[in-house]
């Protein structure tokens, strides 16, 4: 299976009712799943947001080695959300769903990240 790799700037967001954070649900109305819920086995994947214009389907799995290295385990990230800040950014930006504001400031999440998509 072929793999496509991209470099992206990461950022963190969290379920919250503010306009900046975008609410509690993903772009199709499903509950957002945080990295911390996933690590406690309370979610089957971690929600991430990317450019809605990308040619990738809702729920596409993306591997992010830098975050997996931090947590020393395989983590399933799925592209299920978007936001105005990502429109037109292509594969250069990704937003990782975290439990709260403090967790969203994680330096790895907010750094340069490798995105790996299987074809």
N, C-alpha and C positions, 0 to 999 in steps of 0.2 A: 504494500500500500504506500503510495506517495505521500509525502508530508510537505506542507507549505509552511515556511517560517517567516515571521515578521518581527520587527523591533517596534515597540510601542512605549509611549509614556503612560504609566499607570497612575491611577488615583483611586481613592476610596470614597464610598458613599454608604449611607445606611437608611433603613426604613424610617421615614419621618414625614410628617404632614406638611413640611415647608415646601415652597416652590423650588428652592435650590436642591433639595434632596429628592423631590419628585413623588413622594407618597410611600405606600406600603405594598404596592402591587407592581408587577412587571408590565410590559407593553401590551400583553394580552389579558391582563387582569388576574394572573396567578400571584400568590403570595411570594414576596421576595425571600430568598434563602440566603442567609449570611454565612460567611466563612466560619464563624464561631459555632453556629448551629451544626454545620457540617462536621466540624471537629468533635462535637459531642454526639455524633451519630443521630442528630435530630432533623437532618435534611439529606436528601439523596444527591444533591449537587449544590454548587455555589452560583448564585445569579451574578452575571456580569453584563455591563452595558457597552455597546459599541455603535458605530454609525449605522443608522437604519438603511442607508443606501447600499451597504455591502451586499454582495451576492451570496449571502449565507442564510440558511433557514433558521427560523426560531428554534432554539434548543440545540443548536450546533455546539458540539464539545470542543473546547480549546484547552490545551495543556499550557501551563505557565511554570516552567522549571524553577525560576527564582523563588516563587512562593512555596512550591513543593519542597525545595531544599531547606527553606526556613522551618517548615513544619515536619520535615523528614518523613513524608509520606505522599502517596499519590492522591491528588485532589481532583474531583471532577467539576470543572467550571463549564457553565453553559451560557451561551449568548441568548439572553431572553429579554433584555431591556435596552433602552436607548435614551437619549436626551439631546436637547438643543446643542449642548457643547460638543457633541460628537458629529453632528451633521457636516459632511464634507471632509471629515478627517480620515476616512478610509480605515486602514489597519494601524494607523499611527497612535491611536488613543484607545484605552480600555479603562473601565470603571469597575472596581471589585466591590461587591456588597459585603459590608461588615456590620457588626452588631450595634455599634454606636459611634458617636463623634470621635471619641478617644481612639477606638480601634481603627477608624478610617484614616488616622494620621500615621499609621505604620510606615516606616521609611522604605521597606521593600515594596509594599503595595504602591507607594508614591514615587517609585523610581523607574528606571528603564527596565522593561520586561520583554521577554521573548514569548511570542505567541506561536504555538504549533497546532496546525489544523491537519487532520488526516483527510485525504481525498477518497 
